[in-house]
Amino acid sequence: MEIKSVSIIGLGALGILFGSLLAPKMLPGDLRFIADQERIDRYINQNIYCNGEECSFKYVTPQEKCEPADLVIFTVKERDLKDAIPAAVNQIGEKTIILSALNGISSEAIIGRTYSMEKILYCVAQGMDAVKVGNKLTYEHTGMLCIGDREPGIISASVKRMADFFDKVGFPYEVHTDMYRRLWGKLMLNVGVNQTVALYETNYGGVQQAGPARDTMISAMREVMSLSEKEGIHLNEEDLNYWLQVLSTLNPEGKPSMRQDMEAGRYSEVELFAGTILKLGKKHGVPTPVNKMLYEQIKFAEGQF
């Protein structure tokens, strides 16, 4: 079954970026964004811009009855996932494929509890340096979506459907056959980069060069690597170097979403990152002092909002 229609829930940085890449390659009406009416009115009144170009997106409310989409992509923040899952119900049918571009290692299982894991493909969004300020998104690197099955070593019919669609619309992607490991690798990167950039009040350039911030970042990443051994994932130096190479390609002036959230006085994803690592450290009796420091310092900063 060919993928023709796509619904996206979440019009943050990734939602706008994905929409701007897909819209020119799809028929009018085949790409839609799910949002409540208040948000839709705001999007229409303020307009949405990507690299200076106005985006003309189609919006649907969660209550609107329509044909289920062939593909649904979740691009909300982790804190909004609980509300986003039921909001997507009218977009998801028997043969819908679901992708989650959320950070962390748990969103697929959470979505799958409602819509069945059979619909879920695992996904990692990487290499983007998008910065969203208000209704305007800017980026230099589109990055890519890494997609695959939860079970390692296979390429399912659903993955092939996704690859065919991405080829058709020219969307950057990579098929990977060990996706849970890739999710852990991205977690390792986020734990290091997002939290360090937020705490040091810097940008990607601040951790791309040698110095205390980069040292903190790598130390936090190594704690994830140690825990991955206990969880049977076995991240190693090759994985660390791979993700540091991904980091090196990003615009030095760019900032991860966690830094953007804290600049705007919004609560961050520290529970998703350091919070997860602290829980796993306690579970396995593995010390995680760097993530403990990051957690405490970021929580303190959030307490000043």
C-alpha positions as CSV (number, residue, x, y, z in Angstrom):
1,M,0.0,0.0,0.0
2,E,1.5,3.3,-1.1
3,I,1.8,6.1,1.4
4,K,0.0,9.2,0.0
5,S,-1.4,11.0,3.1
6,V,0.6,12.3,6.1
7,S,-0.7,13.8,9.4
8,I,1.7,15.5,11.8
9,I,0.9,16.4,15.4
10,G,3.2,19.0,16.9
11,L,4.1,22.3,15.1
12,G,7.4,22.9,16.9
13,A,10.8,22.9,15.2
14,L,10.6,19.4,13.8
15,G,7.0,19.7,12.8
16,I,7.6,22.8,10.8
17,L,10.8,21.4,9.3
18,F,9.2,18.2,8.2
19,G,6.1,20.0,6.9
20,S,8.3,22.4,4.9
21,L,10.1,19.5,3.3
22,L,7.0,17.4,2.5
23,A,4.4,20.0,1.5
24,P,6.0,21.0,-1.9
25,K,6.2,17.3,-2.9
26,M,2.6,16.3,-1.9
27,L,-0.8,16.9,-3.3
28,P,-2.9,19.7,-1.6
29,G,-4.7,18.3,1.4
30,D,-2.5,15.2,1.6
31,L,-0.4,16.8,4.3
32,R,-2.3,17.9,7.4
33,F,-1.4,19.2,10.9
34,I,-3.5,18.1,13.9
35,A,-4.2,20.9,16.4
36,D,-7.0,22.3,18.5
37,Q,-9.0,25.2,17.1
38,E,-7.3,27.8,19.3
39,R,-3.8,26.8,18.0
40,I,-5.1,26.7,14.4
41,D,-6.5,30.2,14.7
42,R,-3.1,31.4,16.1
43,Y,-1.1,29.6,13.3
44,I,-3.3,31.2,10.6
45,N,-3.3,34.7,12.1
46,Q,0.4,34.8,12.8
47,N,1.5,32.6,9.9
48,I,4.3,30.1,10.1
49,Y,7.7,30.7,8.5
50,C,10.6,28.4,7.7
51,N,13.9,30.0,6.6
52,G,12.0,33.2,5.7
53,E,9.4,31.5,3.6
54,E,5.7,31.4,4.6
55,C,4.3,27.9,5.1
56,S,0.8,27.2,3.9
57,F,-0.2,24.1,5.9
58,K,-3.6,22.4,6.1
59,Y,-4.9,22.0,9.7
60,V,-7.5,19.7,11.2
61,T,-8.9,19.5,14.7
62,P,-8.8,16.2,16.7
63,Q,-12.6,16.1,16.4
64,E,-12.7,16.4,12.6
65,K,-13.8,13.3,10.8
66,C,-11.7,12.4,7.8
67,E,-10.0,9.5,6.1
68,P,-7.2,8.0,8.2
69,A,-3.7,9.0,7.2
70,D,-1.3,6.5,5.7
71,L,1.4,7.9,8.0
72,V,1.2,9.8,11.3
73,I,4.2,11.5,12.8
74,F,4.4,12.7,16.4
75,T,6.6,15.7,16.8
76,V,5.4,17.0,20.1
77,K,7.5,17.4,23.2
78,E,7.5,14.5,25.7
79,R,5.4,16.6,28.2
80,D,2.7,16.9,25.5
81,L,2.6,13.3,24.4
82,K,-0.2,12.3,26.8
83,D,-2.6,14.8,25.2
84,A,-1.3,14.2,21.6
85,I,-2.1,10.4,21.6
86,P,-5.9,10.7,21.8
87,A,-5.8,13.8,19.6
88,A,-4.6,11.7,16.7
89,V,-7.3,9.0,17.0
90,N,-9.3,10.1,13.9
91,Q,-6.1,10.1,11.8
92,I,-5.1,6.5,12.6
93,G,-6.6,3.6,10.7
94,E,-6.0,-0.1,10.3
95,K,-3.0,0.4,7.9
96,T,-1.6,3.6,9.3
97,I,2.1,3.7,10.1
98,I,3.2,5.7,13.1
99,L,6.5,7.4,13.6
100,S,7.6,9.2,16.8
101,A,10.3,11.8,16.4
102,L,10.4,12.4,20.2
103,N,13.6,12.3,22.2
104,G,14.2,9.5,24.7
105,I,13.6,5.8,24.5
106,S,10.1,5.4,25.6
107,S,7.6,7.2,23.3
108,E,7.1,4.3,20.9
109,A,6.0,2.0,23.7
110,I,3.7,4.7,25.1
111,I,2.0,5.3,21.8
112,G,1.9,1.6,21.1
113,R,-0.1,0.9,24.2
114,T,-3.0,2.9,22.6
115,Y,-2.6,2.1,18.9
116,S,-0.7,-1.2,18.9
117,M,3.0,-1.8,18.5
118,E,2.3,-3.3,15.1
119,K,1.7,0.2,13.7
120,I,4.9,1.6,15.2
121,L,8.2,2.0,13.3
122,Y,11.1,3.1,15.4
123,C,12.5,6.5,14.4
124,V,15.4,8.8,15.3
125,A,15.6,12.4,14.2
126,Q,19.2,13.4,13.9
127,G,21.5,16.1,12.4
128,M,18.9,18.9,12.5
129,D,20.0,22.3,13.8
130,A,16.6,24.0,13.7
131,V,15.9,27.0,15.9
132,K,12.3,28.2,16.4
133,V,11.6,31.6,17.8
134,G,8.0,32.4,18.0
135,N,6.4,31.5,14.7
136,K,9.7,31.5,12.7
137,L,12.0,28.5,12.2
138,T,15.5,28.7,10.8
139,Y,18.0,25.9,10.0
140,E,21.0,25.1,8.0
141,H,21.0,21.3,8.1
142,T,17.8,19.3,7.5
143,G,19.4,16.2,9.1
144,M,17.5,13.0,8.5
145,L,15.1,10.4,10.0
146,C,16.6,7.1,10.8
147,I,13.9,4.4,10.6
148,G,13.6,0.7,11.2
149,D,11.9,-2.1,13.1
150,R,12.1,-2.7,16.9
151,E,13.4,-6.2,16.2
152,P,17.0,-6.0,15.1
153,G,18.2,-7.5,11.8
154,I,15.0,-7.2,9.8
155,I,13.5,-4.9,7.2
156,S,9.7,-5.2,7.3
157,A,7.2,-4.4,4.7
158,S,6.3,-1.2,6.6
159,V,9.9,0.0,6.5
160,K,9.9,-0.6,2.8
161,R,6.7,1.4,2.4
162,M,8.3,4.2,4.3
163,A,11.5,4.1,2.3
164,D,9.5,4.1,-1.0
165,F,7.6,7.2,0.2
166,F,10.7,9.1,1.4
167,D,12.4,8.3,-1.9
168,K,9.3,9.6,-3.8
169,V,9.2,12.9,-1.9
170,G,13.0,13.3,-1.6
171,F,12.9,13.3,2.2
172,P,16.3,12.5,3.9
173,Y,16.3,9.2,5.6
174,E,18.3,6.1,6.5
175,V,17.1,2.6,7.1
176,H,18.7,1.0,10.2
177,T,18.5,-2.6,11.4
178,D,19.3,-2.0,15.1
179,M,17.0,0.8,16.0
180,Y,16.8,0.4,19.7
181,R,20.6,0.8,19.8
182,R,20.2,3.9,17.7
183,L,17.6,5.3,20.1
184,W,20.1,4.7,22.9
185,G,22.8,6.4,20.9
186,K,20.6,9.5,20.4
187,L,19.7,9.5,24.1
188,M,23.4,9.5,24.8
189,L,23.9,12.5,22.6
190,N,20.8,14.4,24.0
191,V,21.9,13.7,27.6
192,G,25.3,15.3,26.8
193,V,24.5,18.1,24.4
194,N,21.1,19.3,25.3
195,Q,21.7,19.5,29.0
196,T,25.2,20.9,28.8
197,V,24.3,23.6,26.3
198,A,21.3,24.5,28.5
199,L,23.3,24.7,31.7
200,Y,26.3,26.5,30.3
201,E,23.9,28.9,28.4
202,T,25.8,28.5,25.2
203,N,25.1,27.0,21.7
204,Y,26.4,24.0,19.6
205,G,29.7,25.9,19.1
206,G,30.2,25.9,22.9
207,V,30.4,22.1,23.0
208,Q,32.1,21.6,19.6
209,Q,35.3,23.1,20.9
210,A,37.5,22.0,23.7
211,G,36.8,23.3,27.1
212,P,34.8,22.7,30.3
213,A,31.4,22.5,28.6
214,R,32.6,19.8,26.1
215,D,34.2,17.9,29.0
216,T,31.0,17.9,30.9
217,M,29.0,16.8,27.8
218,I,31.3,13.9,27.1
219,S,31.4,12.8,30.8
220,A,27.5,12.8,30.8
221,M,27.5,10.7,27.6
222,R,29.9,8.2,29.1
223,E,27.5,7.6,32.0
224,V,24.9,6.6,29.4
225,M,27.4,4.3,27.8
226,S,28.1,2.6,31.2
227,L,24.4,2.1,31.8
228,S,23.8,0.8,28.3
229,E,26.1,-2.2,29.2
230,K,23.7,-3.0,32.1
231,E,20.7,-2.7,29.8
232,G,22.2,-5.0,27.1
233,I,22.7,-2.3,24.5
234,H,26.5,-2.1,24.7
235,L,27.2,1.4,23.4
236,N,31.0,1.8,22.9
237,E,33.6,4.3,21.8
238,E,32.6,3.9,18.2
239,D,29.1,5.0,19.0
240,L,30.4,7.9,21.1
241,N,32.6,9.1,18.2
242,Y,29.7,8.7,15.7
243,W,27.5,11.0,17.7
244,L,30.3,13.5,18.3
245,Q,30.7,13.6,14.5
246,V,27.0,14.3,14.0
247,L,27.4,17.1,16.5
248,S,30.3,18.6,14.6
249,T,28.2,19.0,11.5
250,L,25.6,21.3,13.2
251,N,25.6,25.1,12.9
252,P,27.7,26.4,15.8
253,E,25.1,29.2,16.3
254,G,22.3,26.7,16.6
255,K,20.8,25.5,19.9
256,P,19.0,22.4,21.0
257,S,15.4,22.7,22.0
258,M,16.2,22.3,25.7
259,R,18.3,25.5,25.6
260,Q,15.5,27.3,23.6
261,D,12.9,26.2,26.2
262,M,14.9,27.5,29.1
263,E,15.6,30.8,27.4
264,A,11.9,31.2,26.9
265,G,11.2,30.3,30.6
266,R,9.6,26.9,29.7
267,Y,10.3,23.8,31.7
268,S,12.8,21.5,30.0
269,E,13.1,17.8,29.2
270,V,15.6,17.2,32.1
271,E,13.4,14.5,33.5
272,L,13.6,12.7,30.1
273,F,17.4,13.0,30.0
274,A,19.1,13.2,33.4
275,G,16.0,11.9,35.2
276,T,16.0,8.7,33.1
277,I,19.8,8.2,33.7
278,L,19.5,8.8,37.5
279,K,16.7,6.2,37.7
280,L,18.7,3.7,35.6
281,G,21.8,4.4,37.7
282,K,19.8,3.6,40.9
283,K,18.4,0.5,39.3
284,H,21.8,-0.9,38.4
285,G,23.9,0.6,41.2
286,V,25.9,2.7,38.8
287,P,27.1,6.1,39.9
288,T,26.0,9.0,37.6
289,P,27.5,12.1,39.3
290,V,27.6,14.2,36.1
291,N,24.0,13.7,35.3
292,K,23.1,14.3,39.0
293,M,24.9,17.6,38.8
294,L,23.1,18.5,35.5
295,Y,19.8,17.5,37.0
296,E,20.1,19.5,40.1
297,Q,21.5,22.6,38.4
298,I,18.9,22.6,35.7
299,K,16.1,22.1,38.2
300,F,17.5,25.0,40.2
301,A,17.5,27.2,37.1
302,E,13.9,26.2,36.4
303,G,12.9,27.1,39.9
304,Q,13.8,30.7,39.1
305,F,11.2,31.0,36.3
